[in-house]
Amino acid sequence: MKVILSYPRSGNHLVRFFIELLSEKPTFGCKNNNEDIEIYRNDFGKKIPFNITEYKEEECFHKFHETSQFNKNTNISEMIFIIRNPKEVLLRHNNFKINNKSYNNYWNCIDYYANYNGKKIMFFYEEIITKKEKFINKLYNFLEVVNEEKKKYVLDNLQELYDISLNGKNRSWGGNRSNYSLNHYYPQIPHEIKGEFDRYLAHKIQKYEFIGKKYFRVEKKQEQEQEQEQEQEQKQKQEQII
C-alpha cells in the first residue's frame, strides 16, 4: 500500500490534487469517512484534466492522519509525509484548545516516518506553498511518472491550479482559512493557553531538533532582527532630538 501521512490541516488535499493530476491515478481518503472521496471526483467548477479512467488500487496512494491505523500487518510500499509548523497546525486542528492526546499524534507521525525504511519523501507545507515549482518537480520525480506533457501543463498553469484546488466541492474538508499565510493561527492564540502551549512545544523540540531548527530558530532570528530595527529607529529619533 502507498501512503500519504500527515497530521490534519497540513496540506494533504493539496498534495493529493497534484498526485492525481500528475499520475492520472486516484488517491483515497481516510478510512471510515465516506465523504473523503477521491480528489478528481470533486466539483471544481471547471474541467481539470485528471484523465483518470482505469487503475489498480494497489498502485494508488491512501491518506492517513493517525499512525494507530497501522498495524504489524500493514505493508507499506511507499510513503509521502507532509509536515507543517506545529505552532500553526496544532492550534488550527484543535480549535485553539489544549489537547495533548491530539497533539501527540503530530509527533507520532514524525516517528513513524523516521522509522520507515522503504521508499519515502517528506514535504514541508511551507515549501509546498512558497516553492511551488520545486515541489511539483520533486513530486513528479518521486512518483516516477513519465508524462512530460502533463508536467508541462501543471507548471504552465501552476498558480491557477493551486487556486482551483482550494475550491473543490462535494468533499470532506474544512477549507483553507489561512489563505496560504504561514503565520496565521499562532498570532490568534488565546492568552489563557499561550503559556501552556509554548511550554509544551519547548519541551517537544528538545527531542525533535529539526523542528526547532526549521521553525523556531528562524522565528527567533526574525524577532531579533525586528528588535534591532526598533532599537535603530529609537536611536535615530534620539539623535534628531539632540
C-alpha positions as a printed Julia matrix, in Angstrom:
242×3 Matrix{Float64}:
   0.0    0.0     0.0
   1.13   3.51   -0.82
   0.57   6.01    1.99
   0.18   9.78    2.35
   0.74  10.53    6.03
   0.16  13.87    7.73
  -1.34  15.5    10.78
  -4.67  17.11    9.83
  -4.58  20.6     8.26
  -1.14  20.07    6.76
  -1.97  20.3     3.06
  -2.98  16.7     2.38
  -5.77  17.62   -0.06
  -3.44  19.91   -1.99
  -0.8   17.2    -2.37
  -3.44  14.65   -3.37
  -4.71  17.07   -6.03
  -1.31  17.15   -7.71
  -0.65  13.43   -7.25
  -3.84  12.65   -9.15
  -3.14  15.28  -11.78
   0.43  14.13  -12.45
  -0.02  10.36  -12.11
  -3.55  10.16  -13.55
  -4.44   7.8   -10.73
  -6.83   8.48   -7.84
  -5.91   8.88   -4.2
  -8.17   7.5    -1.49
  -9.26   9.37    1.64
  -9.28   8.32    5.27
 -10.98   5.05    6.06
 -14.42   5.26    7.68
 -15.04   8.67    6.11
 -17.27   8.19    3.1
 -17.17  11.92    2.34
 -13.38  11.92    1.92
 -13.6   10.96   -1.73
 -11.01  10.87   -4.48
  -9.96  14.38   -5.48
 -10.83  14.01   -9.15
 -14.44  13.38   -8.15
 -14.68  16.83   -6.55
 -16.52  19.6    -8.36
 -14.01  22.35   -9.2
 -16.32  24.43  -11.37
 -14.3   23.68  -14.49
 -12.84  20.64  -16.18
  -9.46  19.57  -14.83
  -7.51  17.04  -16.97
  -7.08  14.35  -14.33
  -7.63  11.79  -17.12
  -8.4    9.04  -14.62
 -10.08   6.01  -16.15
  -8.59   2.61  -15.35
  -6.32   1.91  -12.37
  -5.28  -0.7    -9.86
  -5.94   0.26   -6.24
  -2.57  -1.11   -5.08
  -0.92   1.5    -7.33
  -2.78   4.34   -5.63
  -1.98   6.37   -2.52
  -4.15   6.19    0.61
  -4.48   9.05    3.09
  -3.79   8.61    6.81
  -3.79  11.07    9.71
  -3.04   8.63   12.54
  -0.34   6.01   12.86
  -2.63   3.99   15.15
  -4.4    2.89   11.96
  -1.3    0.9    11.01
  -0.5   -2.5    12.47
   2.19  -5.14   12.08
   0.41  -6.49    9.03
   0.31  -3.14    7.25
   2.52  -3.48    4.19
   3.61  -0.02    3.07
   5.47   0.16   -0.23
   5.86   3.97   -0.45
   5.25   6.9     1.85
   4.7   10.61    1.31
   4.88  12.56    4.57
   3.64  16.16    4.88
   4.58  18.27    7.87
   3.52  21.78    8.92
   4.62  24.18   11.64
   3.21  22.79   14.92
   2.51  26.33   16.15
   0.02  26.63   13.3
  -1.43  23.18   12.74
  -1.96  22.12   16.36
  -3.95  25.24   17.1
  -5.91  25.1    13.85
  -6.97  21.47   14.15
  -7.9   21.68   17.84
  -9.77  24.99   17.69
  -7.25  26.79   19.9
  -7.6   24.29   22.75
  -5.01  22.28   24.65
  -5.35  18.65   23.59
  -2.25  16.65   24.4
  -3.68  13.42   23.02
  -4.27  15.01   19.63
  -1.02  16.99   19.78
   0.99  13.83   20.42
  -0.27  12.32   17.18
   1.73  15.03   15.38
   4.96  13.65   16.85
   3.86  10.04   16.35
   3.61  10.73   12.62
   7.17  12.08   12.61
   8.42   8.99   14.45
   6.64   6.62   12.09
   8.1    8.34    9.04
  11.59   8.37   10.56
  11.43   4.65   11.35
  10.03   3.63    7.97
  12.84   2.24    5.81
  11.1    1.98    2.45
  10.77   4.47   -0.38
   9.71   7.77    1.14
   9.76  11.54    0.82
   8.92  14.4     3.18
   7.38  17.71    2.15
   7.17  20.77    4.36
   3.83  22.53    3.91
   5.56  25.89    3.86
   7.75  24.88    0.91
   4.78  23.42   -0.94
   3.25  26.89   -0.71
   6.31  29.08   -1.32
   8.37  26.91   -3.68
   5.64  25.56   -5.92
   7.72  24.62   -8.95
  10.32  22.83   -6.84
   7.54  20.91   -5.1
   5.98  19.78   -8.38
   9.31  18.6    -9.76
  10.14  16.66   -6.58
   6.7   15.08   -6.5
   6.84  14.2   -10.2
  10.21  12.5    -9.77
   9.13  10.61   -6.66
   6.03   9.29   -8.4
   8.24   8.11  -11.26
   5.74   9.47  -13.74
   6.73   9.51  -17.4
   4.48  12.21  -18.78
   6.43  15.36  -19.61
   3.42  16.86  -21.39
   1.33  16.65  -18.22
   4.13  18.08  -16.07
   4.47  21.0   -18.51
   0.73  21.63  -18.28
   0.93  21.71  -14.48
   3.95  24.02  -14.4
   2.49  26.34  -17.03
  -0.74  26.7   -15.04
   0.67  26.35  -11.56
  -0.86  29.29   -9.71
  -4.26  28.77  -11.31
  -4.21  25.1   -10.3
  -3.27  26.0    -6.72
  -6.21  28.39   -6.6
  -8.6   25.86   -8.17
  -7.57  23.18   -5.69
  -9.0   25.33   -2.88
 -12.48  25.36   -4.35
 -13.36  21.7    -4.64
 -16.9   20.86   -3.54
 -18.59  17.6    -2.53
 -15.71  16.59   -0.29
 -14.82  16.26    3.38
 -12.59  19.26    4.04
 -12.58  22.22    6.39
 -11.29  24.59    3.73
  -8.33  26.94    3.62
  -8.92  29.64    6.22
  -5.37  30.99    6.3
  -5.24  31.88    2.57
  -1.78  30.26    2.49
  -0.44  32.54    5.22
   2.37  30.74    7.05
   1.88  32.6    10.32
  -1.87  32.85   10.62
  -3.1   30.93   13.65
  -0.41  31.35   16.3
  -0.84  35.16   16.49
  -4.51  34.46   17.37
  -3.71  32.15   20.29
  -5.8   32.94   23.39
  -3.75  34.46   26.2
  -5.02  31.9    28.71
  -3.44  28.94   26.87
  -0.34  30.58   25.38
   1.97  29.81   28.29
   0.98  26.15   28.49
   1.12  25.76   24.71
   4.57  27.34   24.44
   5.94  25.19   27.27
   4.56  22.05   25.6
   6.32  22.88   22.32
   9.55  23.92   24.06
   9.65  20.51   25.73
   8.92  18.63   22.49
  11.53  20.34   20.32
  14.24  19.21   22.71
  13.72  15.78   21.17
  12.71  16.86   17.67
  15.58  19.21   16.96
  14.9   19.55   13.24
  11.5   21.07   14.07
  13.2   23.61   16.28
  15.74  24.44   13.59
  13.11  24.61   10.86
  10.53  26.74   12.61
  11.65  28.2    15.92
  15.18  29.43   15.24
  14.05  31.27   12.11
  11.29  32.95   14.11
  13.77  33.83   16.86
  16.12  35.35   14.29
  13.26  37.39   12.85
  12.34  38.62   16.33
  15.95  39.65   16.96
  16.1   41.5    13.65
  12.88  43.32   14.46
  14.24  44.29   17.88
  17.43  45.6    16.26
  15.41  47.65   13.77
  13.32  49.12   16.58
  16.46  49.97   18.57
  17.97  51.63   15.5
  14.82  53.66   14.9
  14.76  54.74   18.54
  18.42  55.74   18.35
  17.79  57.83   15.24
  14.88  59.6    16.93
  17.06  60.42   19.94
  19.81  61.78   17.71
  17.28  64.03   15.93
  16.13  65.4    19.27
  19.69  66.14   20.3
